[in-house]
Amino acid sequence: MRFRPCIDIHNGKVKQIIGGSLTDDQDRARENFSSACGAAYYADLYKRDGLKGGHVILLNPVSSEYYGETRAQALEALSAYPEGLQIGGGVTAKNAKDYIAHGASHVIVTSYVFRDGAVRWERLRELERAAGREHVVIDLSCRRKDGAYYIVTDRWQKFTDVELTPCVLDEIAGYCDEFLVHGVDVEGRVSGMEEGLVRMLGSFKGIPVTYAGGIGSLEDLEHFREVSGGGVDFTIGSALDLFGGTVPYDTVKQYR
């Protein structure tokens, strides 16, 4: 069980947001934290502390007036910590190789491989050919609907028809190196994890999985270990003192 740090970039700034509040309409989101430091500052910190496999997420769409600033921040982070960070947000088979060339260890992809509510298997194959399976992370972030967890796309705004199950994990695992799963409904709320989701991810014995969403204290982190069985990596964002919260980064960074 390892700590995977994060650098979330929205409107050109490193932020922590409430996941379910993100909307492309006027690039709005409810913020928990907005940093005066650039993305490269955090990348350099993670590098110095020996933390690998963290993710840089561009939270603006390509159509946004802020996209250029957001992407520039992301590239600065990759430059500061080459081969140490993964990058996601608008990644496709066409630009994946470029991000790898800029220093990303992996590209993180959701929307490109989920279209019209379903898995586009041909796009998974295109992505694998473009970047190499060893450089691909599939983001299976999800929200609860009708008592189940459904994968969401387009910066967590659109539900797919794909329920996240152990069978789906098994099917997609053949095309990627890792999974990243945000519990979107609790993302940024510091209100506790999606326990059912974490339990299901803990039962999966395939490729590495990183969970993000709701871990708000060291007690929550220990509960996460118990529920997941200790086999799932984790991200803490808004709750971390690094981003204005109370969970000590100096403690959490020891999980590596």
N, C-alpha and C positions, 0 to 999 in steps of 0.2 A: 504494500500500500504506500504509494508515493504521492507527495504534494506536487501538483502541476500548477505553476503560477500562470497568471493571465495578464494581458494588456488589451483592454477593450477600448476601441477608439470610435468616438462619435462626434461628428461635426468638427473634426480636426483636433480633438482633445482626448486625453486619456480619462475615461470616466468609469463609474460603476452605476448601472441603471437598474430599474425594476423591469425585468425581462418582458413581462406581459404588457407593459405600457408603450413599447417601441412601436412607432408608426412612421411610414414614409410621408404622411401628410405633414408638410412643413418641417420634416425631420425632427419630430418631437419625441421625447421620452421623459419619464419621471426619473430624476437623477438622485442618487444617494451621495455621489461624490464626483467632483471635477477637479483634476489635478493641475497645479501650476507647472508641473514638470512634463517634459516630453516623453514619448514612448521609449526613446533611446536610454533615458535615465533608468527606467525600470528594466530594460533589457540588460544593461550593464550590471545592475544590481544582481539580477538572476545569474548572470555569467559569473560574477565574483563569488556567489554563494554556491555555485556548482549545481544549480537546478536546471535539469534538462526536460524537454518535452512540454514546455509551457505553450500557451496559444495566444496568438495575436489575432484579434477579430475586428474586421472593418464593419461597422454597424450602419454605414450609409450605402445606399444603392448607387450604382454607376450613374444613374440619372440625377443624383443629388448635386446641388451646387457646392456641397462640402466634400464631395468624393475625392477631389484632387488633394485637398489638405489631409484627409484621413489616410489616403494611400501613401502620401509622402511620409507621414508619421510612421506608418507600418514598415515602410522600406528602411527608414532610419533604425528602427528596432532590429530588423534582420541584419543590417550592416554592423550594428553594435554587438550582436551575438550570433555570428554565422554558425549554422548547423545546430543551434541550440533551441530554436523556436519553430513552432508550426504556425501557419497562417491560413485564415479563412475569411470568407466574405466575398461573394462574387466570383469564386474560382470556377473555371471551366477547363475543358481539355485544351482549349486554345491558349490560356494564359498560365496554366499550371507549371509548365517547364520554365517559364520566365521567373516565377517566384522561387523555384528551386535554384535557378542561376543567381538570384539575388541573396541566397543564403538560407532560405527556409529548409528545415529538415524534412518537413511534410507540408502538403496542402490539405486543408480541411474543406470538405464539400458536402452540401446538402441539396440546395435548390436545383443544381444542374442535373442531378440524377433522379430527382423526384419531380415529375411533370404530370399535369392532369390527374393528380391524386395518386399516381402509381409509381413504382420503381421502373426507371428506364434502363433496362439491363444493357442495352447497346451503348448507353452513355457511360456506364460503369466500365465497360470494356475499352471505350475510347480513352477514358481517364487513366486506366491502367497502362495502356500503350503509351500515352503521352508522358506520364510522370514516373511510371514504374510502381508496381504495387507497394514496394517498400517505402514509398514516399507519400502514400495516400492515407488520409484519415477520413472516414465517413462520419458525419455529424448526424446522429439520430435523435436530436433533441425533440422533446415531445410534450404534449399537454393532455390533460385528462378530459375525456369525453365519454359519456355513457358508461362510466365505471372502468374504462380502459385507457391506456396511453397510446395516443396517435402521434405519429411523426408530423412535425410542422416545418414549413419552409418559409422563404422570403422574409428573413429576419424574424422568424417565429410568428408571423401574422396569418399564415394560411395552413389550415388542416389538410393533410393528405388523407387518403382512404386506407393507409397502411398502419395497422396496429403493431406496436412494437412488442414482439414476442421472442422467446428463445429460438423459434424456428426462423424468424426473419434475421436474427443475429447470425445464425449459422449460414444462411443463404448468402448474405452480403459479405461475410468474413473472407470469402475466397478472393475478393477484389481489393482488399485493403490491408494495411498494417495495424491499424488501431481503430477504435470507435471513441467518439466524444459524445456524451449525452447530457444535455442540460434538462433539468426538471423545470421547465419554463414558468409554470405557475407559481413556483416558490423562488425563482431566480431573483436575487437582489432584495428579498424580503426578510432575510435573517430570521426565519420563522420555523426552521427545522426542515429536514430533507423530505423528499417524496419516498417514504419508507417502502411502499410496495414496489416502486420502480427500482430502488436500490437493492432490494432483496432479489428481484428477478435478475438484475445485472450481476449480482454476486454468484448466482447459480450458473452463469455462463462460464465455460472453461476453455474458451478459444483464445482469440487474440486479445491484447490489452484493451481495457476499457477505462475511460476517465469520466467521472460523474461530477457535475456542477449543479448547485442550486440548494440554497436554504441552510447550509451548515453555518451556524451562528455563534458557536462557542466551542471550547475544548471538550465540554461534556457532549455536545452534538457530535464532535469528531470521534470520540470514543464509541458513541452509540452507532455511528456510521461503520466503524470497524466491526462491531458485533453483528450488525444486520447484514453487511456485505460479505462477511467471512474473511475480511482482510485481503481480498484479492482484487479490489477495485481501487484505482487511483482516484484522487479527488482534487478539486479546485475550490478555493475560498476566495471570494472577491470582496463584496461590500462589508463583510464582517471583519476583514483584516485591518489591523491598525495602520497598515501601509496605505489603506484607502479610507481612513476615517473611522474604522470600526474599533472593536475592543479585543479581537483575537490577536495575540502577539505573533507577528511574522517570525521573530527570532526563535519561537518555539516550533511553529509549523514547518519552517524550512529544514528542520532536522529529519523530516520524513522524506528521505531521498534514497 
